[in-house]
Amino acid sequence: MLRLADRDTTRLLQAGDPDPVEWINSAGRSAIFLTCEHAGRAVPAALGDLGIAPEEMDRHIAYDVGAEGVARGISQHLDAALVLQRYSRLVIDCNRPFAAADCIVAQSDGTVVPANADVSDRDRRGRYVEIHQPLHEAIAVALDQRQAAGKALFLVSVHSFTPMMRATGVVRNFELGLLYNRDARFAEQLAEFFRLSNPDITVRLNEPYHVDDLSDYTIPMHGERRGIPHVLLEVRNDLINDARGQQEWADRLAGPLRFAAEALEGTIDGR
């Protein structure tokens, strides 16, 4: 993990700004460990409104619409630990490596973010140290503890995607994407179980995009490097933009996730 300046030397987060990390059911007994990197829409007071209209903070560019509610529902169903990230992805994207150009975006799906124009190296590092790094340190410590206990472990990163990109007009006409890079075990097993119980829902592997080392952080860092079976869930956000939809999708996903994990538990060491 990238090591930068001591947090005490930075001055981004102030009294009254929320902590970047929120734990839900941290002692959950499930082998499934949940993350939600784009759960929040908070902006540090020092950055004001980022220079954008308030309604932009309701769009997918600011956070993964509905993902937090789905993640919380799955956590409750499975008795699974869940870690949430409270700041908007427009402040810093906590599922991008520090070197990625879109770790801090100057423009997202047609919306210019003035506060992110010409961000200095010092400010970029400050956002990373104070927001990005605490999340991934918390995940690393929790996974270390679970692995040390010698129990099966599965990493599930919960996200959502927009049905249409405003800037390009690209349409995504499916409901669920299951993403991975080098290790397809969990995604493929999950797709099989999900389709059995949800035959009318379209599930696609590695759409609307696929995981890689440049555009993702959680799966490469915490899943692939540890050899933990993993999957990144992408639910279409118009299906989960209210509490009812979030609960329905948590209900749909919880059982297949549990069955997929149980099916893999005897084969983790023999890929």
C-alpha positions in Angstrom: 0.0 0.0 0.0 1.3 3.5 -0.9 2.7 5.3 2.1 2.5 9.1 2.0 2.8 11.9 4.5 1.7 11.6 8.1 -2.0 12.5 8.4 -1.2 15.0 11.1 0.5 17.2 8.5 -2.5 17.5 6.3 -5.4 19.9 6.7 -8.2 18.7 4.5 -10.6 17.2 7.0 -11.8 19.5 9.7 -13.9 19.2 12.9 -17.4 18.3 11.8 -16.3 16.4 8.7 -17.4 12.8 8.8 -14.9 10.0 9.3 -14.2 8.3 5.9 -14.8 4.8 7.2 -18.0 3.4 8.6 -18.3 -0.2 9.9 -21.5 -2.2 9.8 -21.6 -5.5 11.7 -17.8 -5.5 12.0 -17.9 -8.8 14.0 -20.1 -10.5 11.4 -19.6 -14.3 11.3 -20.1 -14.9 7.6 -17.1 -15.8 5.5 -18.3 -13.1 3.1 -16.7 -9.7 3.7 -18.4 -6.7 2.1 -17.1 -3.3 0.9 -18.8 -0.3 -0.6 -16.3 2.2 -1.8 -18.7 4.6 -3.4 -21.4 4.6 -0.7 -21.2 8.3 0.4 -21.7 11.8 -0.9 -19.9 13.8 1.8 -17.6 16.6 0.7 -15.0 18.1 3.1 -16.0 21.6 4.3 -12.7 22.9 2.9 -13.8 22.0 -0.6 -17.2 23.7 -0.4 -19.6 22.4 -3.1 -16.8 21.4 -5.5 -18.1 24.2 -7.8 -21.0 22.1 -9.1 -24.7 22.4 -8.9 -26.4 20.6 -6.0 -28.4 18.2 -8.3 -25.1 16.8 -9.6 -24.6 15.2 -6.2 -27.6 13.1 -6.8 -26.2 11.6 -10.0 -24.0 8.5 -10.4 -21.0 10.7 -10.8 -21.0 11.6 -7.1 -21.7 8.1 -5.6 -23.0 4.7 -6.5 -26.8 5.2 -6.3 -28.4 2.6 -4.1 -25.2 0.6 -3.5 -25.1 1.4 0.3 -28.7 0.2 0.8 -28.0 -3.1 -1.1 -24.8 -3.7 0.8 -26.5 -3.1 4.2 -29.2 -5.5 3.3 -26.8 -8.2 2.3 -24.8 -7.7 5.5 -28.0 -8.1 7.5 -29.1 -11.3 5.6 -25.7 -13.0 5.8 -24.4 -11.7 9.1 -21.5 -10.3 7.1 -19.1 -7.5 8.0 -19.4 -4.4 5.8 -17.1 -1.4 5.5 -18.5 1.8 3.8 -16.7 4.9 2.5 -18.5 8.1 3.3 -17.0 10.6 0.9 -18.1 11.4 -2.7 -16.1 9.8 -5.5 -15.8 13.4 -6.8 -13.5 14.2 -3.9 -11.4 11.1 -4.5 -12.3 7.7 -6.0 -11.5 5.1 -3.3 -11.6 2.3 -5.9 -8.7 3.8 -7.9 -5.0 3.6 -7.3 -3.2 6.8 -6.5 -1.5 7.0 -9.9 -4.8 6.7 -11.9 -5.8 9.8 -13.7 -9.4 9.4 -12.6 -8.5 9.0 -8.9 -9.5 12.7 -8.8 -11.6 13.5 -11.8 -11.7 17.0 -13.5 -14.7 15.9 -15.5 -17.2 13.0 -15.1 -19.9 12.0 -17.6 -20.1 15.5 -19.0 -19.9 17.4 -15.7 -16.9 19.6 -15.1 -15.7 19.6 -11.5 -14.0 23.0 -10.9 -12.5 22.1 -7.5 -10.6 19.3 -9.2 -9.0 21.4 -11.9 -5.3 21.7 -11.5 -5.2 19.9 -8.1 -1.7 20.3 -6.7 0.3 17.3 -5.9 0.1 18.2 -2.2 -3.7 18.5 -2.3 -3.9 15.2 -4.2 -1.8 13.5 -1.6 -3.8 15.0 1.2 -7.1 13.6 -0.2 -5.5 10.2 -0.6 -3.9 10.2 2.9 -7.0 11.4 4.7 -9.8 9.6 2.8 -8.6 6.8 0.6 -5.8 5.3 2.8 -7.9 5.0 6.0 -10.5 2.9 4.1 -8.0 0.5 2.7 -6.0 0.2 5.9 -9.2 -0.7 7.7 -10.0 -3.4 5.0 -6.5 -4.7 5.2 -6.5 -5.1 9.0 -9.9 -6.8 9.0 -8.8 -9.2 6.3 -5.5 -9.9 8.0 -7.4 -10.8 11.2 -9.9 -13.1 9.3 -7.1 -14.9 7.4 -5.1 -15.4 10.6 -8.1 -17.2 12.0 -7.7 -19.7 9.2 -11.3 -19.5 8.0 -12.7 -19.3 4.5 -12.9 -15.8 3.2 -14.7 -14.1 0.3 -14.4 -10.5 -0.8 -17.5 -8.8 -2.3 -17.3 -5.2 -3.4 -20.8 -3.6 -3.9 -21.4 -1.0 -6.7 -24.1 0.2 -9.0 -24.1 1.5 -12.6 -26.1 4.0 -14.5 -28.4 2.7 -17.3 -27.2 5.4 -19.7 -24.0 7.5 -19.9 -25.1 11.1 -20.4 -22.0 12.2 -22.3 -21.9 9.4 -24.8 -25.4 8.0 -24.9 -24.2 4.5 -24.2 -27.0 2.3 -22.9 -26.6 -0.6 -20.5 -29.7 -2.8 -21.0 -29.0 -5.5 -18.4 -29.6 -5.6 -14.7 -26.5 -7.2 -13.0 -22.8 -7.3 -13.8 -20.3 -9.6 -12.0 -16.8 -8.3 -12.4 -13.3 -9.8 -12.0 -9.8 -9.8 -13.6 -7.5 -12.8 -13.2 -9.7 -14.9 -10.9 -13.2 -15.8 -12.2 -14.0 -18.4 -9.6 -16.4 -16.6 -7.4 -18.0 -14.5 -10.2 -18.8 -17.6 -12.4 -20.1 -19.6 -9.4 -22.3 -16.6 -8.3 -23.7 -16.1 -11.9 -24.7 -19.8 -11.9 -26.6 -19.6 -8.6 -28.1 -16.2 -9.3 -29.5 -17.3 -12.6 -31.1 -20.4 -11.1 -33.2 -18.3 -8.7 -33.6 -15.3 -11.0 -34.2 -16.6 -14.5 -35.8 -13.4 -15.8 -32.9 -11.2 -14.9 -29.9 -10.7 -17.2 -26.6 -11.3 -15.6 -23.4 -10.5 -17.5 -19.8 -11.2 -16.6 -17.3 -8.3 -16.8 -19.9 -5.7 -17.9 -20.3 -2.7 -17.9 -16.5 -3.0 -17.5 -13.9 -5.4 -16.2 -11.5 -5.1 -13.3 -7.9 -4.2 -13.9 -4.9 -2.9 -12.1 -5.3 0.7 -13.4 -9.0 1.2 -13.0 -9.6 -0.6 -9.8 -8.1 -0.9 -6.3 -10.0 -3.1 -3.9 -10.1 -6.3 -6.0 -6.4 -6.2 -7.1 -5.1 -5.0 -3.7 -7.2 -7.1 -1.3 -8.6 -9.9 -3.4 -6.0 -10.9 -6.0 -2.9 -10.3 -3.9 -4.2 -12.4 -1.1 -5.7 -15.1 -3.3 -9.1 -14.5 -1.8 -12.1 -15.4 -4.0 -13.8 -12.2 -4.9 -16.3 -10.4 -7.1 -17.3 -6.8 -7.8 -21.1 -6.5 -8.0 -22.7 -3.9 -10.3 -26.5 -3.5 -10.0 -28.2 -1.1 -12.4 -29.0 1.9 -10.3 -32.6 2.6 -11.6 -33.5 -0.7 -9.9 -32.2 0.3 -6.5 -32.8 4.0 -6.3 -35.3 3.6 -3.4 -35.4 1.5 -0.2 -37.8 -1.0 -1.7 -35.5 -1.7 -4.6 -32.5 -1.9 -2.4 -34.2 -4.5 -0.2 -35.4 -6.5 -3.1 -31.9 -6.7 -4.6 -30.3 -7.5 -1.2 -32.8 -10.4 -1.0 -32.0 -11.5 -4.5 -28.2 -11.5 -4.0 -27.8 -12.8 -0.5 -28.8 -16.4 -1.1 -26.7 -16.9 -4.3 -23.7 -15.2 -2.6 -24.0 -17.7 0.3 -24.4 -20.7 -2.0 -21.5 -19.6 -4.3 -19.2 -19.3 -1.3 -20.3 -22.6 0.1 -19.7 -24.3 -3.2 -16.2 -22.9 -3.4 -15.1 -23.5 0.2 -13.8 -27.0 -0.6 -11.8 -25.9 -3.7 -10.1 -22.7 -2.6 -6.6 -24.2 -2.5 -7.0 -26.2 -5.8 -7.8 -23.6 -8.4 
